[in-house]
């Protein structure tokens, strides 16, 4: 059997018509340069692959619905920095191993030590790279390929992408109020920008999920495609970007970011998240609610 080629590092302590299709396969050892790395990806919580000038970053904790542990939160920005500095990469795709995109912060860890708040910026403070949000400062487009549930912190990961393509299986939910934590990665800024403040309030106050078709109607995602077509379709959009003048793409991206950045809104969210953490948050409270939170999520 030919080995699949992926790149990984050790754990560190819209355009396009919907009928466009392209069959994509990962490179095998038979057609990959000798410089490529091969590893067993079974226990690697984040996967990284580069082909066709596209970096694909895959959250890979399927048994935990790709929940954000401290380990994942160390690896994800590492790979994003790697992609942004790599001269062989023009576009990044962020996705998850089925069945989920990302279920948010790992509630087991959050309910025991709270260590996955840490220096990730999830509590509103600047992250390890000195910027707000889950990503380092990026110059290249990041496309979210949402293959399943994107909840709370996972929803914020999606919102921080430049745009989203969703599988028919995608669901979106803001359960911060269920968990007893406050948004710190920009949800209260980015979600109203995407769907309007009244729908955003409803999602945050109720914790109810939004399905893919409604997300498309509301403008949260740009396209909804059949589940098996998610990555092929998203890679075709990425190739469309790769075919353009890259300094031009990056300047337009920077211009959009400067216009829509809403720095005062991010600061208000950060202030409130920090005050909540000091005055209200405790791992014990999260752990006491964890079973009920997960049970309600499964019902949706």
N, C-alpha and C positions, 0 to 999 in steps of 0.2 A: 504494500500500500504506500502511496506517495504521501509524505508528511506535509501538512499545511504549514505555511510560513507565516509567522506573526512576529512582531517585535515586542519585547517586554523588558522591564527593568526589575531587579529585585525589589521586594517591598522596602520602602523607605520609611525608618523611625525618624414675485416668484413666478417665477415664470415657468413656462413649460406646460404643454397640454397634457391632460390626464390620460390620453391614449398613447403617450410615448412610453415605450418599454425597452429595456435593455437587460439581457441576461448577464449577470455578473457572477464570476466564480473566484474564490480566493486562489492566489498563486500556489502552485505546488513546487516541490523541489525540482521538478523537471523543467520548469520555465522561469525560475527565479535566479537572479545573480548569485554567485558564490558568496557575496558579502552579506547575504541575508542571514538572520538568526532563526533557529528552529528550537522550539521549546514545547514541553507538555503544558497545555493551558488549563488543565483541569482545576488546579487550585489557585490560579492567578486571578485576583479579584477585579483587575482592569486589564483589558487587552488593547494592544496598539498595533496597527498595521498601516503601511504606506504602499499604495499602488496607484498608478495613473495620476500622480501628483495630488492624491487625495489621502488624507490621514483619517482612518476610522478608529475611534475610541469607543470601546464597548464595556459597559459595566457588567461584571461577570460574577455575580453572586445569586444565581437563579433561585436557589433554595430559600434565600432570604429576600427574594424579590428585589435584588440589587440594592438593598438598603445601604445607607451611607455609614459605614464604620470608619473609625479613625484611619485604618489602613487605606480604604478607598479614597478618603479625603486627603491623604498624602500623595497617592498615585495620580489621581485625576489632574490636579494642576501641574504635576511633573510632566505628564504626557502632553498637556496643552502647551506648556512652554516649549517642549521638544518640537511639537508640530509647528509652532509659530516661528521658531528660529531655524527650522529645517529648510534649506534652499530648494529641496525637492518636493515641498508641499505648498499648495496654493489654497486648499480648502480643507476644513475639518468637518467630519460627520460624527455626532455623538449619538449613541444608541445603547440599548441594553440587550442582554441575553434573555430570550423568552423565558417566562411569560410576561415579564414586567419591563418597563423602562427604568423606573426607580421609585421605590416606596418611601423615599425620604430618609431622614436620619434613623439609624438603627436604634429602635426603641429599647432593645435589651441593654445596649451600651448606655444609651441616654438615661435609662432608668436605674442603672447601677452606679456609674461614675460620672456621667455627663461629659466624658472626655471627648466625644465627637462634636461638641460645641467648640471647645478649645480655641485655637488660633485659625479656624477655618473661615471666619467672618459670618458664620451662621447666626451669631448673636448680635449682628449689626456692627461689630468692630471691623476695622480693616483686616483682610486676611494676611497670610504670610508674605504675599507680594505687595502689601501696602495699599491694595485697592479694595473697594467694597464689592461684594458678590462672591460667587463660588469659583470664578475663573480668574486667572492672572490677566494682566493687561494683554489684549489680543489685537493683532493688526489684520489677521486673515479671517474670512467668513467662517462662522460655525453654524452648521445646519443640524437641527435636532430631528432625528428619525425616531418618532415616538411609537414604539411597538406594543405597548401595553399600558398599565397604570403609571401615571406620573402624579405623585401625591406629595403635598407639602414641600419638603426640601427637594424632592424629585421634580415637583412642579416648578419650583424656582430654577432648577437647572435648565428645564425646558424654556422657561421665560427668558433666561439670559442668552439663549441662542439667538442668532440673527433672524431666523425664521424656522418654522416647523412644518414637517410633513408627518402625517399620522397614518398609522395602520387603522383598519376598520375596528381593531381590538383596543384602540387607545381609549383611556379614560383619564380625566384630569380632576384633581380634588385639592382643596386647601383645607387641611385638618389641623392647622395650628391651634385653633381654639379648642378642639377636642383633646389635643395632647397637653396643652397648657404651656406652649412656647409662643414666642412672637416671631413674625417674619424678620429676617435679617439680610436676606439675599435679594431684596428689592421687590418682593411680591406686591407690596402696596403701591409701588410706583408702576411696575411693568404690567401687572394684570389689568388695571384700569385703562392703561394705554392700549391694550390689546382688545378688550371687550366692553369697555365703558365702566364707569364707576358704580353704577347701580347693579349690574350683573356681578361685578367683582365683589361688592358688599354681600350680595346674596350667597355667593360661593363661600366667602370667608365666615359669614355668620352661621350658616347651616352646616358647613362641612360636606354638603352633598356633592356627588360627582357629576361631571359633565361628560357626556359620551362624544364620540368622534364626530358624528353628524352635526350635533349642536355646536361643537367647537368650530367646525367649518362655517356654519351659518353666522356665528358670532365674530369670526375673523381671528380666532385664536390660532388656528392652523391654516396653512395655505392650500393644502390638498389632503384628501383622504383617499387612500389606495387600498387594494386588496392586501391582506397581511403578507403574502408571499412576494408581493411586488414592492414592498416598502424600501428595501435597500437598493434594488435595481433602479427604481424610479428616482430615489434620492441621489444615487451616484450619477444618474444622467444629468440632473440639475447641477451637481458639482462639476461635471465635465463641461457643461455650458459656461460655468464661471471660469474654469481653467482656460477655456479658449479665448478669454478676453485679456486685455492689457492689465497685468497684475498691479502695477503701481496705481493705475486708474481705479481698479476695484477697491484697493485698500484706502485710497483717498476718499472715495465716495462713502465707504464704510465709516471712516473716521468722521466725515461730515455729518452723516446721520447720527452717529453717537454723540457728537457735540451738540447738535440741535435738540435731541430727545433725551439727553442725559438727566435732566431734572435733579441737579445736585441738591437743592434744598429739600426735595422730597426724600431722597436717600438719607439725608442727614436727620430728618424728622423720624424716619423709620429706625435709624440707628439709635437715636436718643431714647425712643420708647422701648426698643428691644433691650437696650442696656439697663434701663430702669427696671423693666420687668424681671430681668435675670437677677438683679440685686435684691428685689423686694418680694418676688412671687415664685420664681422657679426653684424647684428642688427635684433631684432624681427620684426621691421617694414618691412624690406626687405623680410623676410620670409612670413609675412602675405600678402604682395602685390603679391607674387607668388603662394600662397597656392591653390587658385581655379584652376589655370592653371596646377599646378603640379598634383592635384588629377584628373582633367579631362583627362590628358594625360595617367595617370596610368590606368584609367578605360578603355581606348581605347586599352590597351595592354592585 
